Amino acid sequence: MIIGNGINRYNSDSGLNSWDAMLLDLWIKHTDDDPKDIPLGISLTEFYDALDLSSTSKTKNLQKEFCDFLVGWNAKTHHQTMMAWAKRHSAPVLTTNFDETLSDCAALELHHADAVRFTDFYPWASYFAAGEIKNPAQEFAIWHINGIKRYSRSIRLGLSHYMGSVERARTLIHKGGEGRLFADAKHGKWNGRDTWLHIIFNNDLLFIGLGLDTSEIFLRWLLIERAKYFKTFPERAKKAWYVHAGRDLSQGQTIFLKSVGCEIIKEESYDALYGNSWSVL
């Protein structure tokens, strides 16, 4: 399961803002401008970088301030039901969210697969689980793609952040001789085997509550690399489903998702997407 902020916005308490609203609040705080929404012509990630460049404050920590917005976010019944489903099926969970709501509702602790080389800037080998796991692709644990609230330096919000993530992932995927993902060797021994990247390339993927629009540069790039990997090694190919509700996807979104091997499924409502069906599956 790859889960986005839609899980937090569904049946949310009054005042639980979208990431767009949080960035706008920071913009108002740190600049003299007062936009009503993210204007056309700039992506959400670029808006963050524009905020960073436009602010005159020398003491700001935008990543930490963004995390402060997440205080008080609590799990709802649907969080618990979906995590219970993942646990029953030994399904790994990846999330683009920074908050720890999913791990809190499942009473999980943070572990580091490679404690010696742990960095709070890129905690990609860190996961929430009941205990230590041996194979990220086969066991239930929760992994954070774009950073974890407790490590503010890990938070990926801007385009420059995403480009740093791309470069780090590219090194694991394409460099390192026999340790690179695309090496014609046992892929279970590649350099990223202890990180959440291992799940991306070795599991069927189910996307829920995630826009996967053009702002999600890093994750979209990974899906392109995943499709190339499966084209190179078709015997290793896995499936993917993008499940959504509400308005129809744009033509461009549809073209992209289909090109990287995602089957698109539209639920009749958000209740159907996040509701009680998870408890009986």
Secondary structure, DSSP 8 states (H G I E B T S, - for coil): -EE-THHHHTT--TT---HHHHHHHHHHHHSS---SS--TTS-HHHHHHHHHHH---SS--HHHHHHHTTTT----HHHHHHHHHHHHTT--EEES--S-HHHHHTT-EEEETTSTT--SS--TTEEEESS--S-TTTS--EEESS--TT-GGG---SHHHHHHHHHHHHHHHH-SGGGSTTSSS-GGGSTTTTSTHHHHHHS-EEEES----TT-HHHHHHHHHHHHHHHHSGGG---EEEEE-SS---HHHHHHHHHTTEEEEE-S-HHHHHSGGGGT-
